[in-house]
Amino acid sequence: MLLAGSSLRAGMPFQQHSMPMLTVGGLLGCLSIPIAYGFGYAVFAGVIRPPAKTMAAIILFCGIGLAIVGSLVHGMMWMTIRSALISGAWQEGRKVRYLWIIASVLFLVISILVLWSGIRRAIPLWLALLNPVILDLVIGALVSFSHISPTYLIPMAPNLAYLGFALALYCHLHSRTVRQPTP
């Protein structure tokens, strides 16, 4: 999807035979975003639930909301790129922008609560510092100093940041220092 969308903005040629790849990318994103974000934040909420019940409930609610809104944003961008490729004109709707704002607020709330849970010692501080907003800012800063086009990496930054956080959470859960709660 990024290659197709960026080709419209940057004036790069887009091959018509790439339309199936755009469809595959759109479908994969619409299906994987709710699964990855929903389950990932549910697991994190389960980790901090014993010491911080309210915070865990808010993270779970925001994580499910982010999963739904993220999938909607991805699907709407997929259709926007597809129609732009067919018509040759880029028109981004306001609805996508409003969904981006909602997703950004949910992303920020989750990240603040992740950081707060590290300060309250519900999780290790290193994991709290690897929260999605901090990782998103680091990715943005690194892109500004690299030769890789920000047209490709900046739209991917929230997903890359979430992936980094999910991998850090996985490492934390599989370390020998974690005690699993008894059912």
Long-range contacts (C-beta under 8 A, 24 or more apart in sequence): 1-25, 1-26, 1-29, 1-74, 1-77, 1-78, 1-81, 2-151, 2-152, 2-155, 2-156, 3-152, 4-81, 4-85, 5-77, 5-81, 5-84, 5-155, 6-149, 6-151, 6-152, 8-81, 8-84, 8-85, 8-90, 9-90, 9-151, 10-149, 10-151, 14-85, 19-82, 19-85, 22-78, 22-81, 22-82, 22-85, 23-82, 25-78, 26-74, 26-75, 26-78, 26-79, 26-82, 29-71, 29-74, 29-75, 29-78, 30-71, 30-74, 30-75, 30-78, 31-71, 33-67, 33-70, 33-71, 33-74, 33-159, 34-67, 34-68, 34-70, 34-71, 35-67, 36-67, 36-162, 36-166, 37-63, 37-66, 37-67, 37-70, 37-162, 38-63, 38-64, 38-67, 40-162, 40-165, 40-166, 40-169, 41-66, 41-67, 41-110, 43-169, 43-173, 44-114, 44-169, 47-122, 47-123, 47-169, 47-172, 47-173, 48-117, 48-122, 48-123, 49-181, 50-181, 51-120, 51-121, 51-122, 52-117, 52-120, 52-122, 55-113, 55-116, 55-117, 55-122, 58-109, 58-113, 59-110, 59-113, 59-114, 62-106, 62-109, 62-110, 62-113, 63-106, 63-110, 65-102, 65-106, 66-103, 66-106, 66-107, 66-110, 69-99, 69-102, 69-103, 69-106, 70-103, 72-99, 73-99, 73-100, 73-103, 103-158, 107-132, 107-133, 107-136, 107-158, 108-133, 114-165, 123-172, 124-172, 126-168, 127-168, 127-169, 127-172, 130-164, 130-165, 130-168, 131-165, 132-158, 132-161, 132-162, 132-164, 132-165, 133-161, 134-161, 135-160, 135-161, 135-164, 135-165, 136-160, 136-161
